[in-house]
Amino acid sequence: MLDPRINAYRPDLAASSLRGKVEAPRFADGTVHRIADAQAALRREPRHDAELGTEALYGERFLAYDIDAEGWAWGQLTGDGYVGYLAANALGRVGPAPTHKVSTTLTLGFPGADIKLPPIVALPMGAQIVVTRQDERFTQTDGGLFIPSRHVAPIDGRAPDFVAVAERFFGTPYLWGGKTPLGIDCSGLVQIALQAAGITCPRDSDMQAQAIGKPSPLDELRRGDLIFWKGHVAIARDTKTIVHANAHHMAVTIEPSTEAIARIKAAGADVTGVRRVAA
């Protein structure tokens, strides 16, 4: 059975790319949109109280297969392929391909090149922008935002150490399905950190355990290794400590790996594997 998290099909409709792989009364090619909100909730069902699957960030592309009368768009993110429902009013025109991305955990977008102006948006790390003008102080986007140039990197820019990126989220509240400094979960933290370093990464921890790096022994931990449990993932900072977003602390925290492993084991889950991320 195809994984519905990354394959767009439901009883009444499926993506045209799945023709011959699933049965559906109707197939759709979909229409590409750009995410126009700072972040948009991508939910499992078309309800505002439905489970949050992930978040779509400003500038990301969303392939919409259906937009219903209630204002819900069903489709998938073109980056990691995640499928879900988001509010259609979060969608904008596609426009040019992004040229840059936000490289700090959070930045402010101003209506002009003046930090004394009231900011009009807060953009999270990974948000994608189209730059029309740039100097030492401000970067101007095609949408008329002025963002501090220190907070922007080329779209293909690579952070040298993804672990250091993850560490910058220390203290961020835990949010199931989140991937911003306003709230993030364990696999969201891994995805955002790896993407900042130019490493392709799927959304959920079980997907990451299959796709990222190579198996490595738990007793040979080194910085950058990913430690997996059923439904959880942490990043090794060194041989003795980890950084992870977790529901025990309800935050991104740094703690001794032995303590975390023992606590999670006591709750009924053993380590299922360690993956060494390729340099």
Disulfide bonds with the S-S distance in Angstrom:
none
